[in-house]
Amino acid sequence: MSYQAQHQNQPPNYQNIRENYLIQGEYNQSGLQKQQQQSNHQIGRYIQAPKDKSSHQFSQNDLSREHHNTNSQNVGHHDTSHGQNHSGNNHHEGHYNPLQMPCNWDIARKHALSRRTAKEKNKDPTKTQTVETCPCCGFEVDREDIPYCSDPMALSFLGSGFTLFYNYLKYCIIILFIQLIVKQFHNLYTNYEGSYCSHIKREKMEGHIIEEPYCPDSIFLRLSLANKLDNREALETMQVLNFISIFIIMFVLIYFRKSQRQIDTTIDEEQLTPADYTICVKNIPTGLSVDYKAELINLFQNYAVLDSTKQIIVRKVVLVYDIEEIIELEKKLDTLIERKKEAIKENNFDFHHQNVLKVDEEIEHLEHQIHKIEEEYELHNTKFAGIAFVSFDDESMKQLVLQENPHTSLERMKSHWNRGKLEGLGNEDLSWQGQKLFLEQAPEPNDVDWEFIHITTNEKIFKRVRAWIYYILFESAAFFVIYLISHRLALLGDEAHEEELKGKLDQDTKRKINIMSFSISMTIVLFNKFGVAKIVHYIVDDEKISNKTKFQISFVYKYALALFLNAAIISFLVDIVILKNVKGAGGFIQNESQIFVLNAIFPPFIWFVDPWSLCKNIWRNYIISKGDKALLTQQEANKLMEEPDYLSAKRYSDVMKTMWFTFMYGTAIPLGTLFSAFGILIYYFVDYYNILRRRTVKESISIQLSTEMIEMLEYIISWCAFGEMIMTYTFFHEVSKIDILLIIMAIIYQQLPMEDISEYLFPVENNEEIKPYAEGSASFDTDYDRENPVTKHKALAEWNQKQQSEENQHHKVKKVFHQQDEFGYIADGHYGHR
């Protein structure tokens, strides 16, 4: 049985539909079905439309009639208020203006307080209380600091991503201590008790016989594998213990996945967010003269689920637009603001000079132009990008729609090559004009990068390929330069050693060589820490990734790989492959031991000192001291008063590099495992302090980042097996059966679906109470329409009005905004940066 909606050529008047049926993102379903008979666009499933859907039409009609008047008033109020704001040449006094100069530092300080990492204070839910909020972002100012000694679950109000990161650090520490207890303490003891390095060797040099120990006098070499090269029994015991420790760690990694899922589920049960109700719909046909919101609501309520007994109610649809034109206008706005600053300087800081007011008029006109373009986008679906966020009445409806409408990567690929079309659509495919709609779980509103989400697939492919080319070229150049420096440093060490044996090396020359060696090593470490991070961030940013979690995943892959190559692989090539200097002065053991020490101390030390915060504090105090002559807009002042942004990707990269490095060279240098374990332990406490007191968190990171990081962490199994085999061959010139078995185990482990295995062995139940959208949305800090640049200003105005005027039937404390009383302003339609 097939269904094709029959429509006349005359397109419906969707403006009238909105006026009659738009209720806070809800539409009268029966009215839409009547209009559907007049639409000329094919939409739905390739099956007969359900006959008994009328069972829930009545409730929808009731909802529509109940809220129709409220919605019409909200829309009218927004339009009127904005007309007042821009009707004149000058901004009205009393209106919050993010572009005002001079800025109000009290407002900026309030903004900084509202964005700090702290929970909203608990309030008596039975009373109406006054809640002070920031006018530019809507966050509450009065917050309660999280104690430093608290459990990371206290960060659950930020989403699960940050709590998952600290659980990630805990398990990394656990894994390292398992290595220490099962394997490395034994290795350290047998290495220390060894005597190989103290043996004397005789070499002939320039006709003289020279005697020297096999290894230089160094604590690093004494505690390394090199000191027991003559102890075969200890070697065999080490290999067995390594096998046992890896087997235990494999099990821990499987349970680690369960632990992360449990935390995510627990937080999801406690915190209702917009993503709990929302899906992301892609591959929607563009360029149609239809009301996309009305059509999508009709589509999902009538055709998204085959079972006609299942009621599907759509509560909100937010469309995604191509905002390139708006971004260009905002760049012009930035230019005008700079012109205004220059005009103020030229006229002796007279903010009311004729030249300054003239630029103000241009700024006002451009703001009004941006607003009109946004209205045009939303009213006529201009620049619609074929993507929409659809929110349902409860989470069970969302899950049912996702389950009934799966898709494969192959289908998306075929659709891309056929310009959205997909041949061979079946009865089970949800489609619109021959284009299968691809449904997926929506990210959180503040996890979406609204600047890049509209980018076409072709442009994304081009950007990703170009980014990888840039990355490979950069990493190749960095690798080559560091290789040359390391190689030259190793040669200097060999020359100095020969001169010392001949008795021709004085102490001053030796000291200079040691200082130069340390300086070069520190330069490489600093370059890895700061230079590589900055360049990789620029490269990944150019990929124009639409999701901030995916951006961080891409960053971690590239940054961690670069750090690992520069820290581990270069030393392997220079010291072992080329110079074959493993245990000599300036050789592999000595160099890598120093890297272990630096890697354990340097990242947490830098993170504790936090030069980023220090620099911003100095700059902030300097700017504030200038008073009105600072020439900052209110928006710039707000940004200045914030703490630096927190980026999870850099934290994951530091830890990932340490784990890979430790497991690759831990066999040869067991002391490194001890340094790494305590280094990450210190890093844990420093990072937790920083996020609570010295950082601003603006992103909601999903469990997807943590899952990908576990996938990367599991490479420690492969690095351990590879490092064990390489070190055994390097020191003993043989490869044991246990080494081969470890390699085989590592390969098999990497190929297995470990997430599925973990879910099977350790299932996690979700006991979340199903709440309707109306109840859940009352506690949302943000929503898709409040984050979408096109709909943001209108949605925020309606949200603020709702908080002021509506009685909350769910006992949520009503937020009454006091900005007008305290600062003399109310929210208006001024813009500034996205």
C-alpha positions in Angstrom: 0.0 0.0 0.0 1.4 3.4 -1.0 0.6 6.9 0.2 1.1 10.0 -1.9 -0.4 13.2 -0.6 -2.6 14.7 -3.4 -2.3 18.5 -3.6 -3.4 21.4 -5.8 -1.0 23.7 -7.5 -2.0 26.7 -5.4 0.4 26.8 -2.3 -1.3 27.3 1.0 -1.1 30.5 3.0 1.1 29.3 5.8 1.1 32.7 7.5 -2.6 32.1 8.2 -1.9 28.6 9.4 0.6 30.0 11.9 -1.9 32.6 13.1 -4.6 30.0 13.6 -2.6 27.0 14.8 0.8 28.0 16.2 1.0 27.4 19.9 4.5 27.6 21.3 5.8 25.3 18.6 2.5 23.2 18.4 0.1 23.0 15.5 -3.6 22.0 15.3 -3.2 18.6 13.6 -6.6 18.3 12.0 -6.2 21.8 10.5 -2.8 20.8 9.1 -4.3 17.7 7.5 -6.9 19.8 5.7 -4.2 22.2 4.5 -2.1 19.2 3.5 -4.8 18.4 0.9 -3.9 21.7 -0.9 -0.1 21.4 -0.7 1.8 20.4 -3.8 4.7 18.6 -2.1 5.0 14.8 -1.6 5.6 14.0 2.0 5.3 11.0 4.2 6.0 7.3 4.2 5.5 5.1 1.2 2.6 3.4 3.0 -1.1 4.1 3.6 -1.6 6.9 6.1 -2.9 5.6 9.4 -6.7 5.7 9.7 -7.0 5.9 13.4 -4.7 8.8 14.1 -7.8 10.8 15.1 -7.5 9.2 18.5 -5.1 11.9 19.5 -6.2 14.8 17.3 -8.7 16.0 19.9 -6.1 16.5 22.6 -3.9 18.4 20.1 -6.8 20.6 19.2 -7.5 21.3 22.8 -3.9 22.2 23.4 -3.9 24.5 20.4 -7.0 26.4 21.5 -5.8 26.7 25.0 -2.5 28.4 24.2 -3.4 30.2 21.0 -4.0 33.6 22.5 -0.9 33.6 24.7 1.3 32.8 21.7 -0.2 35.6 19.6 0.5 38.1 22.3 4.1 36.9 22.7 4.8 37.4 19.0 3.2 40.8 18.9 5.1 42.0 21.9 8.4 41.1 20.4 7.8 42.9 17.2 6.5 46.0 18.9 9.4 46.2 21.3 11.9 45.8 18.6 10.3 48.5 16.6 10.6 50.9 19.5 14.3 50.0 19.9 15.2 50.9 16.4 12.8 53.5 15.4 15.1 56.4 16.4 18.7 57.2 15.7 19.8 56.8 19.3 19.3 53.8 21.7 16.7 54.3 24.2 18.0 54.8 27.7 17.1 51.9 30.0 17.6 49.3 27.3 20.5 46.8 27.6 22.8 47.4 24.7 25.7 45.0 24.3 27.4 47.6 22.0 27.2 50.6 24.4 30.3 52.6 25.2 31.4 53.4 27.8 30.6 50.1 29.3 29.1 49.4 32.7 31.6 47.5 34.7 29.0 46.5 37.3 27.0 44.7 34.6 30.2 43.0 33.4 31.0 41.8 36.9 27.5 40.4 37.2 27.9 38.6 33.9 31.2 37.1 35.1 29.5 35.9 38.3 26.7 34.3 36.3 29.1 32.4 34.1 31.4 31.0 36.8 31.4 27.3 37.5 28.9 27.2 40.3 25.5 25.9 40.9 22.3 27.9 41.2 21.4 28.4 44.8 18.7 26.2 46.2 15.4 28.0 46.8 12.2 27.3 48.5 10.0 25.9 45.7 6.7 27.0 47.5 7.6 30.7 47.4 8.0 33.2 44.7 11.5 34.6 45.0 13.4 37.3 43.2 16.2 35.9 41.0 18.8 38.2 39.5 19.9 37.2 36.1 22.5 38.4 33.5 20.7 40.4 30.8 22.9 39.1 27.9 22.8 35.4 28.6 20.0 34.8 31.1 22.1 32.9 33.7 21.5 33.5 37.3 24.0 35.7 39.1 23.6 34.5 42.6 25.3 31.1 42.7 26.7 28.7 45.2 30.4 27.7 45.0 31.2 24.0 44.8 33.6 22.9 47.5 37.0 21.9 46.3 36.8 18.6 48.2 33.5 17.7 46.6 32.8 14.7 44.3 33.0 15.5 40.6 29.3 14.5 40.4 28.8 18.0 41.7 29.5 19.2 38.1 26.5 17.3 36.8 24.6 20.5 36.2 27.1 21.2 33.4 26.1 17.9 31.7 27.8 14.5 32.0 31.0 15.3 30.0 33.0 16.9 32.8 32.1 14.3 35.5 33.1 11.7 32.9 36.5 13.3 32.4 37.4 13.1 36.1 36.2 9.5 36.2 38.5 9.0 33.1 41.4 10.4 35.1 40.6 8.1 38.0 40.6 5.0 35.9 43.9 6.1 34.2 45.4 6.3 37.7 43.9 2.9 38.6 45.4 1.3 35.5 48.8 2.8 36.1 48.8 1.6 39.7 47.7 -1.9 38.5 50.9 -1.8 36.3 52.9 -0.8 39.3 51.6 -3.4 41.7 51.5 -6.3 39.3 54.6 -5.7 37.3 56.7 -2.5 37.8 57.5 -2.7 41.5 59.0 -6.1 40.8 60.9 -4.7 37.9 62.2 -1.8 39.9 63.5 -4.1 42.6 65.2 -6.6 40.2 66.6 -3.7 38.2 68.0 -2.1 41.3 69.5 -5.4 42.4 71.0 -6.0 39.0 74.7 -5.6 38.3 75.1 -5.4 34.5 75.7 -1.7 34.4 78.6 -1.9 36.9 80.5 -4.5 34.8 83.7 -3.1 33.3 84.3 -3.3 29.5 87.6 -2.8 27.8 87.8 -0.8 24.6 90.8 0.1 22.4 91.0 3.8 21.5 94.0 5.4 19.7 96.2 2.5 20.6 95.2 2.6 24.3 93.0 0.1 26.2 90.3 2.0 28.1 88.2 0.5 30.8 84.7 1.9 31.6 81.4 0.5 32.9 78.8 -0.8 30.5 76.5 2.1 31.5 77.1 5.6 32.8 76.6 6.2 36.5 73.0 7.2 36.6 70.0 6.3 38.8 67.8 6.1 35.7 70.0 3.4 34.1 70.4 1.5 37.4 66.6 1.3 37.7 66.1 0.4 34.0 65.9 -2.9 32.1 69.6 -2.3 31.1 70.8 -3.2 34.6 69.6 -6.8 34.5 70.6 -7.9 31.0 72.6 -10.7 32.5 69.6 -12.0 34.5 67.5 -14.3 32.2 65.3 -15.5 35.0 64.2 -12.0 35.9 63.5 -11.3 32.3 61.2 -14.3 31.9 59.4 -13.3 35.2 58.9 -9.8 33.8 57.3 -11.1 30.6 54.9 -13.2 32.6 53.9 -10.4 34.9 53.5 -8.1 31.9 51.1 -10.6 30.3 49.1 -10.8 33.6 48.9 -7.1 34.0 47.7 -6.6 30.5 45.0 -9.2 30.9 43.8 -7.5 34.1 43.8 -4.1 32.4 41.7 -5.4 29.5 39.0 -6.4 32.0 39.3 -3.0 33.8 38.8 -1.2 30.5 35.6 -3.2 29.8 34.3 -2.3 33.3 35.5 1.3 32.8 33.0 1.6 29.9 30.3 0.5 32.2 31.3 3.0 34.8 31.1 5.8 32.3 27.7 4.7 31.1 26.4 4.5 34.6 27.5 8.1 35.4 26.0 9.4 32.2 22.7 7.6 32.9 22.6 8.8 36.5 23.2 12.4 35.4 20.6 12.0 32.7 18.1 10.9 35.2 18.8 13.9 37.4 19.1 16.6 34.8 16.5 17.1 32.1 17.9 18.8 29.0 16.5 19.7 25.6 18.4 16.9 24.0 16.3 14.4 26.1 13.3 15.3 23.9 14.9 16.2 20.6 16.1 14.6 17.4 18.1 16.2 14.6 16.6 15.7 11.1 18.9 16.0 8.1 18.5 15.9 4.3 15.2 17.9 4.3 14.5 19.2 0.8 15.3 23.0 0.5 13.9 25.7 -1.7 10.2 24.7 -1.3 7.5 27.3 -0.9 6.1 25.6 2.2 5.9 26.2 5.9 8.6 23.8 7.0 7.7 23.8 10.6 4.1 22.9 9.9 5.0 20.2 7.4 7.5 18.6 9.7 5.1 18.6 12.6 2.5 16.9 10.3 5.1 14.5 9.0 6.3 13.3 12.4 2.9 13.2 14.1 1.3 11.2 11.3 3.9 9.2 9.5 7.1 8.8 11.6 5.8 5.7 13.4 4.1 2.8 11.7 2.1 1.6 14.7 -1.1 3.7 14.6 -1.8 3.1 18.3 1.3 5.1 19.3 0.7 8.7 19.8 3.4 11.1 18.6 3.2 14.8 19.6 5.7 17.4 18.4 6.2 20.3 20.8 8.8 22.4 19.0 10.6 22.6 15.6 13.7 24.8 15.2 15.1 25.2 11.7 18.8 25.7 10.9 19.7 28.4 8.5 22.7 29.4 6.4 23.9 32.5 8.3 26.9 33.4 6.2 25.2 36.7 5.2 24.6 37.6 8.8 28.2 36.8 9.7 29.4 39.1 7.0 27.2 41.9 8.3 28.5 41.3 11.8 32.0 41.7 10.5 30.9 45.1 9.1 29.4 45.8 12.5 32.8 45.1 14.1 34.4 47.5 11.6 31.9 50.3 12.6 32.6 49.7 16.2 36.3 50.2 15.6 35.5 53.4 13.7 33.5 54.6 16.6 36.4 54.0 19.0 38.7 55.9 16.7 36.2 58.8 16.5 36.0 58.9 20.3 39.8 59.1 20.6 40.1 61.8 17.9 37.5 63.9 19.8 39.0 63.8 23.2 36.8 61.0 24.5 33.6 63.0 23.9 31.0 60.2 23.5 28.4 62.7 22.3 30.5 64.4 19.6 28.8 64.8 16.2 31.2 62.4 14.5 30.6 59.7 17.2 26.8 60.1 16.9 27.1 59.7 13.2 28.8 56.4 13.5 26.2 55.4 16.1 23.5 56.0 13.5 25.3 53.7 11.1 25.6 51.0 13.8 21.9 51.4 14.6 21.0 51.0 10.9 23.1 47.9 10.5 21.6 46.3 13.6 18.2 47.0 12.2 19.2 45.4 8.9 20.5 42.3 10.6 17.2 42.0 12.5 15.2 42.3 9.3 17.2 39.6 7.7 16.7 37.3 10.6 12.9 38.0 10.4 13.0 37.3 6.7 14.8 34.0 7.3 12.3 32.8 9.8 9.1 34.0 8.1 9.9 32.9 4.6 12.4 30.1 5.4 15.0 31.9 3.4 18.4 30.2 3.5 17.0 27.1 5.2 19.8 24.6 5.3 17.8 21.3 5.2 18.4 20.6 8.9 15.9 20.8 11.8 15.7 20.0 15.5 12.4 18.4 16.4 11.3 18.1 20.0 8.6 15.7 21.2 6.3 15.6 24.2 8.4 13.1 26.1 11.5 11.0 25.7 9.7 7.8 24.9 8.3 9.4 21.8 11.7 10.5 20.7 13.2 7.0 21.2 10.3 5.4 19.3 10.8 7.7 16.3 14.5 7.0 16.3 14.0 3.3 16.5 11.5 3.2 13.7 13.6 5.3 11.3 17.2 4.0 11.3 19.6 4.7 8.5 23.1 3.5 7.4 26.3 5.3 6.5 26.0 3.8 3.0 22.5 5.3 2.6 23.9 8.7 3.5 26.8 8.3 1.1 24.5 7.3 -1.8 22.1 10.2 -0.9 25.1 12.6 -1.0 26.2 11.5 -4.4 22.6 11.7 -5.8 22.1 15.2 -4.5 19.9 14.2 -1.6 17.8 11.6 -3.5 17.9 8.0 -2.7 16.8 5.3 -5.1 14.9 2.2 -4.0 13.0 3.7 -1.0 11.0 1.1 0.8 7.7 1.2 2.7 9.7 1.7 6.0 11.6 4.8 4.8 10.5 8.2 6.0 11.0 10.5 3.0 10.1 13.9 1.5 10.1 14.3 -2.3 12.3 11.3 -2.8 14.8 12.3 -0.1 15.1 10.0 2.9 15.2 11.9 6.1 18.1 11.0 8.3 17.2 11.1 12.0 19.8 11.1 14.8 20.0 12.0 18.5 20.3 15.7 18.8 23.3 17.2 20.6 22.6 19.7 23.4 21.8 23.2 22.1 25.1 24.7 23.3 27.0 21.7 21.9 25.9 22.8 18.4 28.2 25.1 16.5 25.6 27.2 14.8 28.1 28.9 12.7 29.1 25.7 10.9 26.1 23.4 11.1 24.8 24.6 7.8 28.0 23.7 5.9 27.3 21.4 2.9 28.7 17.9 2.8 30.9 18.8 -0.2 32.4 21.7 1.6 32.9 19.5 4.8 34.7 16.9 2.8 37.0 19.5 1.2 37.7 21.2 4.5 38.5 17.8 6.2 40.8 16.7 3.5 42.6 20.1 3.4 42.9 20.0 7.2 44.5 16.6 7.1 46.9 17.8 4.4 47.9 20.8 6.6 48.2 18.6 9.6 50.5 16.1 7.8 52.7 18.9 6.4 52.9 20.6 9.8 53.6 17.4 11.7 56.2 16.3 9.1 58.0 19.6 9.4 57.9 19.6 13.2 59.0 15.9 13.2 61.9 16.6 10.9 63.1 19.7 12.8 62.9 17.9 16.2 64.6 14.9 14.6 67.5 17.0 13.4 67.8 18.7 16.8 67.7 15.4 18.7 70.1 13.8 16.2 72.6 16.7 16.6 72.2 16.6 20.3 73.0 12.8 20.4 76.1 13.3 18.2 77.3 16.1 20.6 76.9 13.7 23.5 78.9 11.0 21.7 81.7 13.4 20.9 81.8 14.7 24.4 81.9 11.1 25.7 84.9 10.3 23.4 86.7 13.5 24.5 86.1 12.5 28.2 87.6 9.1 27.6 90.7 10.7 26.1 90.9 13.1 29.0 90.5 16.1 26.8 87.1 17.3 28.1 87.3 20.1 30.7 84.4 20.7 33.2 83.3 24.0 31.6 82.8 22.4 28.2 81.0 19.5 29.8 78.7 21.9 31.7 77.9 23.9 28.6 77.0 20.7 26.7 74.7 19.6 29.6 73.1 23.1 29.7 72.6 23.1 25.9 71.2 19.5 26.1 68.7 20.5 28.8 67.7 23.7 26.9 67.0 21.9 23.7 65.0 19.3 25.5 63.0 22.0 27.3 62.4 23.8 24.1 61.0 20.7 22.5 58.7 20.2 25.5 57.5 23.8 25.4 56.9 23.6 21.7 54.8 20.5 22.2 52.9 22.1 25.0 52.1 25.5 23.5 53.1 25.7 19.8 51.7 22.3 18.7 48.4 22.9 20.6 47.9 26.3 19.0 48.6 25.2 15.4 46.5 22.0 15.8 43.6 24.1 17.2 43.8 26.3 14.1 43.8 23.3 11.7 40.9 21.6 13.4 38.9 24.9 13.6 39.3 25.2 9.8 37.5 21.8 9.4 34.2 23.7 10.3 32.8 20.9 12.4 29.2 21.4 13.3 29.3 19.8 16.7 31.6 21.0 19.5 32.0 17.5 20.9 33.1 16.3 17.5 35.5 19.2 17.3 37.1 18.2 20.5 37.4 14.6 19.4 39.1 15.7 16.2 41.4 17.9 18.2 42.4 15.2 20.7 43.2 12.7 17.9 45.5 15.1 16.1 47.1 16.8 19.2 47.7 13.5 21.1 49.1 11.9 18.1 51.5 14.8 17.5 52.6 14.9 21.1 53.2 11.1 21.0 55.2 11.2 17.8 57.3 14.1 19.0 58.0 12.6 22.4 58.2 8.9 21.8 58.8 8.0 18.2 61.5 10.5 17.4 63.6 9.2 20.3 63.1 5.7 19.1 64.3 6.5 15.6 67.3 8.6 16.7 68.6 6.6 19.7 67.7 3.0 18.8 67.3 2.8 15.0 70.0 5.2 13.8 72.6 5.7 16.5 71.9 2.5 18.4 72.7 4.2 21.6 70.4 2.5 24.1 72.1 2.6 27.4 75.1 4.9 26.8 75.5 8.5 27.8 72.8 10.6 26.2 71.2 7.5 24.9 67.6 6.1 24.8 67.3 5.2 28.5 68.6 8.5 29.8 66.7 10.7 27.4 63.3 8.9 27.8 63.7 8.9 31.6 64.2 12.7 31.5 61.0 12.9 29.4 59.1 10.9 31.9 60.2 13.2 34.7 59.4 16.4 32.7 56.1 14.9 31.5 55.0 14.1 35.1 56.0 17.5 36.5 55.7 20.0 33.7 51.9 19.7 32.6 50.5 19.9 36.2 53.0 22.6 37.2 52.1 24.8 34.2 48.4 24.1 34.8 48.8 25.0 38.5 50.6 28.3 37.6 48.0 28.9 34.9 49.8 31.6 32.8 46.6 32.1 30.8 44.7 33.3 33.9 47.6 35.3 35.1 47.9 37.2 31.8 44.2 37.8 31.6 44.1 39.1 35.2 46.9 41.5 34.5 45.3 42.7 31.3 41.9 43.0 33.0 43.2 45.1 35.8 45.0 47.4 33.3 41.9 47.9 31.2 39.7 48.5 34.3 42.1 51.1 35.6 41.5 53.2 32.4 37.9 53.7 33.3 35.8 55.2 30.5 38.9 55.5 28.4 39.1 51.7 28.1 36.8 52.0 25.0 35.2 48.6 25.3 31.7 47.7 24.3 29.5 46.2 27.0 29.9 42.8 25.3 33.7 43.1 25.2 33.7 44.1 28.9 31.5 41.1 29.7 34.0 38.8 27.9 37.0 40.5 29.6 35.5 39.9 33.1 35.0 36.1 32.4 37.6 33.6 33.3 39.4 31.9 30.3 37.3 29.2 28.6 37.8 25.6 29.6 38.7 23.2 26.7 38.4 19.5 27.6 40.2 18.4 24.5 43.6 19.7 25.7 43.2 17.9 29.0 42.4 14.6 27.3 45.4 15.1 25.0 47.8 15.6 27.8 46.6 12.5 29.6 46.4 10.4 26.4 50.0 11.2 25.4 51.2 10.2 28.9 49.3 6.9 28.9 50.6 5.9 25.4 54.1 6.9 26.2 54.1 5.1 29.5 52.8 1.8 28.2 55.2 1.8 25.2 58.4 2.4 27.2 57.3 1.2 30.6 59.0 -2.2 30.1 62.4 -0.6 29.7 61.9 2.2 32.2 59.5 1.0 35.0 60.4 4.2 36.9 58.4 6.1 34.3 55.2 4.3 35.3 55.6 5.6 38.8 56.2 9.2 37.6 53.2 9.0 35.3 50.9 7.7 37.9 51.7 10.5 40.4 51.8 13.0 37.6 48.2 12.3 36.5 47.2 12.2 40.2 48.5 15.7 40.7 47.0 16.8 37.4 43.6 15.5 38.6 43.5 17.8 41.7 45.0 20.8 39.8 42.5 20.5 37.0 39.5 20.2 39.4 40.6 23.3 41.2 41.0 25.2 37.9 37.6 24.3 36.5 35.9 25.3 39.8 37.8 28.6 40.4 39.7 29.7 37.3 37.7 28.7 34.2 34.4 29.5 32.4 32.5 26.5 31.0 30.4 27.3 28.0 30.0 23.9 26.3 28.0 20.9 27.1 30.1 17.9 26.3 28.3 14.6 25.7 29.4 11.0 26.5 30.4 10.7 22.9 33.8 12.4 23.7 34.4 10.1 26.6 33.6 7.0 24.6 36.0 8.0 21.8 38.7 8.7 24.4 38.2 5.2 25.8 38.7 3.9 22.3 41.9 5.8 22.1 43.0 4.7 25.6 42.6 1.1 24.6 45.6 1.6 22.3 47.7 1.2 25.4 47.3 -2.6 24.9 48.8 -2.3 21.5 51.6 0.1 22.6 52.4 -2.2 25.5 52.7 -5.3 23.3 54.7 -3.4 20.7 57.0 -1.8 23.3 57.6 -5.1 25.1 58.6 -6.8 21.8 60.8 -3.9 20.7 62.6 -3.6 24.0 63.1 -7.4 24.3 64.6 -7.4 20.8 66.7 -4.3 21.4 68.2 -5.5 24.7 68.3 -9.3 24.2 68.2 -9.6 20.4 65.3 -12.0 20.5 61.5 -12.1 20.3 59.8 -14.4 22.8 56.6 -16.4 22.4 54.9 -14.3 25.0 55.8 -11.2 23.0 54.1 -12.7 19.9 51.1 -13.8 22.0 50.7 -10.2 23.3 50.8 -8.8 19.8 48.1 -11.2 18.7 46.0 -10.4 21.7 46.3 -6.7 21.1 45.3 -7.0 17.5 42.2 -9.1 18.4 41.3 -6.7 21.3 41.4 -3.7 19.0 39.0 -5.4 16.5 36.4 -6.5 19.0 33.3 -4.4 19.6 34.3 -3.6 23.2 31.3 -1.3 23.8 28.8 -4.0 22.9 30.7 -6.5 25.0 30.7 -4.1 28.0 27.0 -3.5 27.6 26.4 -7.3 27.5 28.5 -8.0 30.6 27.5 -5.0 32.6 24.1 -3.7 31.6 23.0 -0.3 32.9 19.4 0.3 33.7 17.8 3.7 33.0 15.2 4.4 35.7 14.5 8.0 34.5 11.0 9.2 35.1 9.2 10.1 31.9 8.2 13.8 32.2 6.2 15.7 29.6 8.0 18.5 27.7 6.0 21.3 29.4 7.3 20.1 32.8 10.8 19.3 31.7 11.4 22.5 29.7 10.7 24.6 32.8 14.1 23.7 34.1 16.1 24.1 30.8 19.0 26.6 31.1 18.8 27.0 27.3 17.0 25.6 24.3 17.6 25.3 20.6 15.7 28.4 19.6 17.6 30.4 22.3 20.9 29.3 20.9 20.1 29.5 17.2 21.5 32.9 16.0 18.5 33.6 13.8 15.8 32.9 16.5 17.8 33.7 19.6 16.7 37.3 20.2 13.0 36.6 19.7 13.2 33.4 21.8 15.0 35.0 24.7 12.5 37.9 24.8 9.6 35.5 24.8 11.3 33.3 27.5 12.0 36.3 29.7 8.4 37.5 29.3 7.2 34.0 30.2 9.3 33.9 33.3 7.9 37.3 34.4 4.2 36.7 33.6 3.3 33.1 33.9 2.4 31.2 37.1 4.5 28.1 37.3 2.2 25.1 37.9 5.2 22.8 38.6 6.5 24.8 41.6 9.6 26.0 39.8 10.7 29.3 41.3 9.7 32.1 39.1 12.5 34.3 37.8 11.8 38.0 38.2 14.4 40.1 36.4 15.7 43.1 38.4 18.0 44.6 35.8 15.7 47.5 35.2 15.5 48.4 38.8 19.2 48.0 39.5 20.8 49.1 36.2 18.0 50.9 34.4 17.5 48.7 31.4 15.4 45.9 29.9 16.3 43.4 27.2 15.9 44.7 23.6 17.0 43.7 20.2 20.6 44.9 20.1 23.1 42.4 18.8 26.8 42.3 18.9 28.8 39.1 18.4 27.3 35.6 18.2 
